[in-house]
């Protein structure tokens, strides 16, 4: 049998490192056969093939199982990142909603405050008008009759009315008061006049 008949003509599969090594050994064996060392080459090939079985393809590089595990891990991390991104987006939208609600409430509070200030202004105006009318009524009364009303008022309240009256009318009313009431009202009126100058 010729050398060509001993060497297989079928092209080896080059898909793995083991196949490449085997093809190189077979080629080497064919070359050595031509030199008359067929037995030694055959033994060498058998020994090398036995040694290569101790190193599977997965030890040389990444095997199919390892690649699948890496891809699975990457998919899990991607899903986790997408989940966290979704949570952050939800929080951002929620914060925006809360911000808009806060701004809306602030506008409502400002409107309510303006309404209250308007109502207070109307109330103050009405109260001022009422007090002015009462002062006018007390001024038209006889001093003795007005004094009877003023003696039943708290001193600070009576002093407020007397301070708005014409000085002559107020003096006649105070003169008609009992001494204790006149003194109490006079102290309040004097205190109102003194306090601003002391500040």
C-alpha positions in Angstrom: 0.0 0.0 0.0 1.3 3.4 -1.0 1.8 6.4 1.3 -1.1 8.1 -0.4 -3.5 5.3 0.5 -2.5 5.4 4.1 -3.2 9.2 4.5 -7.0 10.0 4.4 -7.9 12.4 1.7 -11.0 13.7 3.5 -10.5 17.3 4.6 -10.6 17.5 8.5 -13.1 19.6 10.4 -11.4 22.9 11.4 -14.0 23.9 13.9 -12.0 23.2 17.0 -8.5 23.4 18.3 -8.3 19.6 18.9 -9.2 19.0 15.2 -6.4 21.3 14.1 -3.8 19.6 16.3 -4.9 16.2 15.1 -4.6 17.3 11.4 -1.1 18.6 12.1 -0.1 15.4 13.7 -1.5 13.3 10.8 0.3 15.5 8.3 3.5 15.1 10.3 3.0 11.4 10.4 2.5 11.2 6.7 5.8 13.1 6.1 7.7 10.8 8.5 6.2 7.7 6.9 7.9 8.7 3.7 11.2 8.6 5.7 10.6 5.0 7.0 9.5 5.8 10.6 5.9 4.7 10.3 5.8 2.7 13.6 7.3 5.5 15.7 4.9 8.0 14.2 1.9 5.8 14.8 2.8 5.5 18.5 3.4 9.2 18.8 0.1 10.0 17.3 -1.7 7.6 19.6 0.0 9.1 22.7 -0.8 12.6 21.7 -4.4 11.8 21.0 -4.7 10.3 24.5 -3.2 13.5 26.0 -5.5 15.8 24.1 -8.6 14.0 25.5 -7.5 15.3 29.0 -8.0 18.9 27.8 -11.5 19.4 26.6 -12.5 22.3 24.4 -14.1 24.1 27.4 -10.7 24.3 29.1 -9.0 26.1 26.2 -11.6 28.8 25.8 -15.2 29.6 26.6 -17.5 26.6 26.2 -21.1 26.8 25.1 -22.3 26.4 28.7 -20.1 29.3 29.9 -21.3 31.6 27.1 -24.9 30.8 27.9 -24.3 31.6 31.6 -22.7 35.0 30.7 -25.6 35.8 28.3 -28.1 34.9 31.0 -26.3 37.0 33.5 -26.2 40.0 31.1 -29.9 39.6 30.4 -30.7 39.5 34.2 -28.6 42.7 34.7 -30.3 44.4 31.8 -33.7 43.5 33.2 -32.7 44.8 36.6 -31.4 48.1 35.1 -34.6 48.5 33.1 -36.6 47.9 36.3 -34.6 50.5 38.3 -34.9 53.0 35.3 -38.6 52.5 35.4 -38.7 53.1 39.1 -36.7 56.3 38.7 -39.0 57.5 35.9 -42.0 56.8 38.1 -40.4 58.8 41.0 -39.6 61.7 38.6 -43.2 61.8 37.4 -44.5 61.6 40.9 -42.3 64.5 42.1 -43.5 66.5 39.1 -47.1 65.8 40.1 -46.4 66.8 43.7 -44.7 69.9 42.6 -47.7 70.9 40.4 -50.0 70.1 43.3 -47.9 72.3 45.7 -47.9 75.2 43.2 -51.7 74.8 42.8 -52.3 74.9 46.5 -50.0 77.9 46.9 -52.1 79.7 44.3 -55.2 78.8 46.2 -53.7 80.0 49.5 -52.7 83.3 47.9 -56.3 83.7 46.6 -57.8 82.8 50.0 -55.4 85.3 51.7 -56.4 88.0 49.3 -60.1 87.2 49.9 -59.6 87.3 53.6 -57.7 90.6 53.4 -60.5 92.1 51.3 -63.1 90.8 53.8 -61.0 92.2 56.7 -60.7 95.5 55.0 -64.5 95.6 54.5 -65.0 94.6 58.1 -62.6 97.3 59.3 -64.3 99.9 57.1 -67.7 98.8 58.4 -66.5 98.8 62.0 -65.0 102.2 61.6 -68.2 103.5 60.1 -70.2 102.0 63.0 -67.8 103.5 65.6 -68.0 106.9 63.9 -71.8 106.7 64.0 -71.8 105.8 67.7 -69.5 108.7 68.5 -71.8 111.0 66.7 -74.8 109.6 68.7 -73.0 110.0 72.0 -72.0 113.6 71.1 -75.6 114.5 70.5 -76.7 113.1 73.9 -76.8 115.1 77.0 -73.5 114.7 79.0 -75.2 113.2 82.0 -77.1 110.6 79.9 -73.9 109.7 77.9 -72.0 109.4 81.2 -74.5 106.8 82.4 -73.7 104.7 79.3 -69.9 105.2 79.6 -69.8 104.2 83.3 -71.1 100.7 82.2 -68.3 100.3 79.5 -64.8 99.0 80.2 -62.5 101.9 80.7 -60.4 101.1 77.5 -63.6 100.9 75.4 -65.0 104.2 76.8 -61.6 105.9 76.3 -61.7 104.9 72.7 -65.1 106.7 72.1 -64.1 109.8 74.1 -60.8 110.1 72.2 -62.9 110.5 68.9 -65.2 113.2 70.3 -64.8 116.9 70.3 -62.6 117.9 73.4 -65.4 120.0 74.9 -68.0 117.3 74.5 -65.7 114.6 76.0 -64.8 116.9 78.9 -68.5 117.4 79.8 -69.1 113.6 79.7 -66.0 112.9 81.9 -67.2 115.6 84.3 -70.5 113.8 84.6 -68.9 110.4 85.4 -68.4 109.1 88.9 -64.9 109.9 90.2 -63.6 106.3 90.0 -64.9 105.8 86.4 -63.5 109.2 85.3 -60.1 108.3 86.9 -59.9 104.9 85.2 -60.9 106.3 81.8 -58.4 109.2 82.2 -55.6 106.8 83.0 -56.3 104.8 79.8 -56.5 107.9 77.7 -53.3 109.3 79.2 -51.5 106.0 78.7 -52.4 106.0 75.0 -51.0 109.4 74.6 -47.8 108.8 76.6 -46.8 105.4 75.2 -46.0 106.5 71.6 -43.8 109.4 72.9 -41.9 107.0 75.2 -41.0 104.6 72.3 
